[in-house]
Amino acid sequence: MSDQPLPDLPPFPPGFRFGVSTAAYQIEGAVAEDGRGPSIWDTFAHTPGRIRDGHTGDIACDHYHRWESDLDLIARLGAGAYRFSIAWPRIQPTGSGPANQAGLDFYDRLVDGLAARGIDQVVTLFHWDLPQALQDEGGWANRDTAMRFGEYAELVGERLGDRVKLWITLNEPYIHFALGHVQGIHAPGLTMLTDQLPVVHHLLLGHGLAVSALRRTSSAPVTLANNHSPVWPASDSEEDRTAAIIYDMVQNHLFADPVLLGEYPPGYELLTTADVDSIIMEGDLEVISQPIQALGVNYYNPSRIAAPPEGDPLPFVRLPIDGYPMTAFDWPVVPDGLRELLVGLKDRYGDKLPPIWITESGCSWPDLDDRFRIDYIAGDLRAVHSAIQAGVAVHGYCTWSLMDNFEWAEGFHQRFGLVHVDFDTQARTPRRSFEWYRQICTTAAPRPDLQGDPTG
């Protein structure tokens, strides 16, 4: 191991939560047990050529059977919050109809297990695993899917709403839209380059309907978590600056402006060739813009954007960012980008910006002696602290991820975990970063009211 001293951090405000994140399809396995139906990721992963080396989430980390020992790991870490997702097809195998009680029972045990260990439950309703039956009817391009999502949220809220501390309706709708419905490299593997607005709008409408359902069934605050990125034009040319403005609109404002401002950002009409009024119905934006009590921000790196080459179907192109350390995923490590992003959100939304949770931030690095990951997380936490000092209300940070898992199209090749997982034996081995983060979780912020309002 390196002899260099490990980084320390300035003190965070009292009550600030340090936590970890996971997602259902990435860790649970047990894809055909206890009534769970197939999701679009089951279908996608079993389609030849879609996932690197043919990996699937059929077993993943076997968390469905090992959840108690995994919760013990979180308790050992000293984390104040655990962000996890519920698999929609465990609750409604076909995406509609009555709840599958065995599925609800699993999450009931999980929520109670966290409470027993003094860990706040941060629950995501949709982390990309849409029931395949709904995709067969058009998926998020079909307005009916938003209605079904609201019904699903009510079923979950009725069962778990008395204990969950913070709800997240959607995880990274931008990524699900862009990689799953434009580029086709995530499930459901579609390339829709001419009419994308229905998917965007119905995701947002589903969020709004879920907010309504959770308000009826739970007193916990509700938010959504999107992947945000500072956008840097590749040059000062008018063409590159215009491309950067369009990209910024799509990634950073398309899913935030309707929620926080009640309107779509300028330029959103580029996403459809149809009449906008045939997609955005009267009253929809009022449903979408119901007040939320927190905003989830996932951050990994900035985006360097240039004008596209002639004939490219997209109005922008992403370019590499040079001059920074690179993760094992070849993503640049730019911690100050997180401070820039948070301050930028405050500048744009002002008093309409609710308290922020960093719901994902982390890096892929394979080694057990992962000083690289320690420095990465420390850099991002310093950036969060700087944003707090600049007046941005940030109330929690959940690093990605608790353990190595199924990393979508990369299969098991990218390792984001504080805990190493041997996918042949399912043995868990805490990395050096686990022990360092344990010190941060237990010393960097007093937690006099662990079970209080996570946004307060």
LINJOJO-V875841 format. One record per residue. SS is DSSP state (helix for helix, strand for strand, loop for the rest). PHI is phi in whole degrees, -180 to 180 (none if undefined). NEAR is the number of other ideal C-beta (glycine too) atoms within 10 Angstrom. Layout:
# LINJOJO-V875841
ss: {SS/SS}
phi: {PHI/PHI}
near: {NEAR/NEAR}
This chain:
# LINJOJO-V875841
ss: {loop/loop/loop/loop/loop/loop/loop/loop/loop/loop/loop/loop/loop/loop/loop/loop/strand/strand/strand/strand/strand/loop/loop/helix/helix/helix/helix/loop/loop/loop/loop/loop/loop/loop/loop/loop/loop/loop/strand/helix/helix/helix/helix/helix/helix/loop/loop/loop/loop/loop/loop/helix/helix/helix/loop/loop/loop/loop/loop/loop/loop/loop/helix/helix/helix/helix/helix/helix/helix/helix/helix/helix/helix/helix/helix/helix/helix/loop/loop/loop/strand/strand/strand/strand/strand/loop/loop/helix/helix/helix/helix/loop/loop/loop/loop/loop/loop/loop/loop/loop/helix/helix/helix/helix/helix/helix/helix/helix/helix/helix/helix/helix/helix/helix/helix/helix/loop/loop/loop/strand/strand/strand/strand/strand/strand/strand/loop/loop/loop/loop/strand/helix/helix/helix/helix/helix/loop/loop/helix/helix/helix/loop/helix/helix/helix/helix/helix/helix/helix/helix/helix/helix/helix/helix/helix/helix/helix/helix/helix/helix/loop/loop/loop/loop/loop/strand/strand/strand/strand/strand/strand/loop/helix/helix/helix/helix/helix/helix/helix/helix/helix/loop/loop/loop/loop/loop/loop/loop/loop/loop/loop/loop/loop/loop/loop/loop/helix/helix/helix/helix/helix/helix/helix/helix/helix/helix/helix/helix/helix/helix/helix/helix/helix/helix/helix/helix/helix/loop/loop/loop/strand/strand/strand/strand/strand/strand/strand/loop/loop/loop/strand/strand/strand/loop/loop/loop/loop/helix/helix/helix/helix/helix/helix/helix/helix/helix/helix/helix/helix/helix/helix/helix/helix/loop/loop/loop/helix/helix/helix/helix/loop/loop/loop/loop/loop/loop/loop/helix/helix/helix/helix/loop/loop/loop/loop/helix/helix/helix/loop/loop/loop/loop/loop/helix/helix/helix/helix/helix/loop/loop/loop/loop/loop/loop/strand/strand/strand/strand/loop/loop/loop/loop/strand/strand/strand/strand/loop/loop/loop/loop/loop/loop/loop/loop/loop/loop/strand/strand/strand/loop/loop/loop/loop/loop/loop/strand/loop/loop/loop/loop/loop/strand/loop/loop/loop/helix/helix/helix/helix/helix/helix/helix/helix/helix/helix/helix/helix/helix/helix/helix/helix/helix/loop/loop/loop/strand/strand/strand/strand/strand/loop/loop/loop/loop/loop/loop/loop/loop/loop/loop/helix/helix/helix/helix/helix/helix/helix/helix/helix/helix/helix/helix/helix/helix/helix/helix/helix/helix/helix/loop/loop/loop/loop/strand/strand/strand/strand/strand/strand/strand/loop/loop/strand/loop/loop/loop/loop/helix/helix/helix/loop/loop/loop/loop/loop/loop/loop/loop/strand/strand/strand/loop/loop/loop/loop/loop/loop/strand/strand/strand/loop/helix/helix/helix/helix/helix/helix/helix/helix/helix/helix/helix/helix/loop/loop/loop/loop/loop/loop/loop/loop/loop/loop/loop/loop/loop}
phi: {none/-64/-87/-65/-63/-75/-68/-110/-131/-69/-67/-97/-60/-55/89/-61/-95/-106/-146/-135/-126/-147/-144/-56/-65/-78/-129/-71/68/49/-72/-121/-102/54/86/-65/-92/-73/-109/-63/-76/-62/-63/-63/-66/-94/-92/-53/89/-83/-114/-55/61/70/-67/-139/-94/-55/-114/50/-97/54/-64/-58/-101/-115/-62/-66/-69/-68/-66/-62/-63/-64/-64/-62/-67/81/-65/-88/-148/-127/-96/-136/-118/-98/-80/-51/-70/-77/-88/-133/-56/-111/86/-156/89/-66/-73/-80/-63/-63/-66/-62/-60/-60/-72/-61/-64/-64/-63/-65/-63/-68/-59/-64/-101/71/-115/-70/-94/-110/-112/-98/-83/-137/-116/84/-95/-62/-55/-60/-60/-73/-64/-63/-98/116/60/-71/-72/-98/-57/-60/-62/-62/-64/-65/-65/-61/-67/-61/-60/-67/-61/-69/-62/-62/-86/-113/-64/-80/-125/-62/-94/-153/-101/-121/-73/-124/-100/42/-59/-61/-66/-61/-69/-72/-83/-94/-124/-117/-90/75/-97/-122/-62/-87/77/-98/-124/-116/-91/-120/-141/-103/-61/-58/-63/-59/-67/-74/-61/-67/-64/-60/-57/-62/-67/-69/-57/-59/-65/-71/-66/-77/-120/-153/-98/-74/-65/-126/-149/-134/-120/-119/-81/-113/-153/-60/-113/-113/-61/-69/-157/-88/-65/-60/-65/-69/-66/-65/-61/-65/-63/-65/-63/-58/-60/-71/-79/-100/-118/-62/-103/-106/-59/-61/-76/-91/-115/77/-153/-80/-73/-55/100/-65/-63/-62/-86/-149/-102/-90/-69/-56/-66/-82/-108/-94/-82/-58/91/-61/-67/-67/-67/-67/-95/-55/-57/-113/-98/-159/-129/-85/-124/-103/-132/-128/-168/-71/-125/-101/-122/-131/-65/-78/-67/-59/91/-70/-73/-99/-86/-156/-140/-88/-116/-62/-109/-95/91/-128/-59/-120/-76/-64/-89/63/-100/-70/-97/-131/-62/-66/-62/-70/-61/-58/-64/-65/-65/-64/-63/-64/-64/-76/-104/53/-68/-82/-85/-77/-55/-102/-113/-80/-93/-153/-169/178/-146/-86/-156/-85/-76/-71/-87/-102/-57/-57/-67/-60/-64/-62/-64/-60/-62/-67/-68/-64/-64/-62/-61/-62/-66/-61/-62/-85/103/-87/-82/-119/-112/-167/-144/-116/-77/-103/-145/-56/-143/-54/-155/-74/-95/50/-66/-87/60/-99/-85/-108/-117/-103/-85/-66/-116/-75/-119/-87/-74/-82/-110/66/-67/-102/-132/-60/-81/-59/-62/-60/-68/-66/-67/-59/-64/-66/-60/-98/-130/-79/-149/-61/-124/-71/-135/-54/-94/-83/-65/-65/-101/-94}
near: {7/10/4/8/6/15/15/11/16/11/11/21/12/10/19/19/24/25/24/29/29/26/26/27/25/25/26/29/22/18/24/11/14/13/15/25/22/18/29/26/29/22/16/24/22/15/12/6/6/21/23/14/8/12/19/19/28/14/16/27/27/17/25/21/15/17/20/10/10/23/20/14/18/25/16/13/24/17/28/26/25/27/31/27/24/25/24/28/28/28/27/23/20/16/25/16/11/8/19/20/13/13/25/18/13/22/23/14/13/22/21/13/19/25/15/10/14/13/24/24/23/30/27/26/25/27/24/27/26/23/28/22/18/25/22/14/15/14/22/28/20/17/16/13/25/22/15/23/28/21/16/25/30/19/20/26/23/16/20/22/20/12/17/25/25/26/30/26/29/24/24/24/24/22/16/24/23/21/18/26/24/19/14/16/14/22/29/21/17/19/12/16/12/10/13/22/22/23/25/25/27/23/24/28/25/28/29/24/23/27/25/15/25/25/16/12/20/21/10/24/20/26/28/29/27/25/21/28/25/22/23/17/21/19/12/7/12/10/13/20/15/15/23/21/16/17/22/23/19/24/22/23/22/25/27/21/22/25/25/21/15/13/12/23/17/11/15/21/10/13/24/18/10/12/8/13/8/10/18/20/12/7/8/18/19/10/19/26/19/15/11/22/17/25/25/27/24/22/25/23/20/19/20/22/26/19/21/14/7/5/5/10/9/15/16/23/16/15/13/9/18/8/7/14/13/15/20/16/16/8/16/17/18/23/22/14/24/28/23/18/22/27/17/17/20/17/10/16/17/9/6/14/17/19/19/26/28/26/31/23/23/24/27/23/22/14/14/12/13/22/18/19/28/23/20/22/25/19/20/25/24/17/24/26/20/18/23/19/10/11/9/20/16/21/21/27/30/28/29/24/23/31/26/26/26/25/19/25/17/15/18/19/15/21/24/24/28/29/23/18/22/10/16/6/7/15/10/20/13/18/24/18/28/24/14/21/25/17/13/24/22/14/13/19/19/12/19/7/11/14/13/12/16/26/22/10}
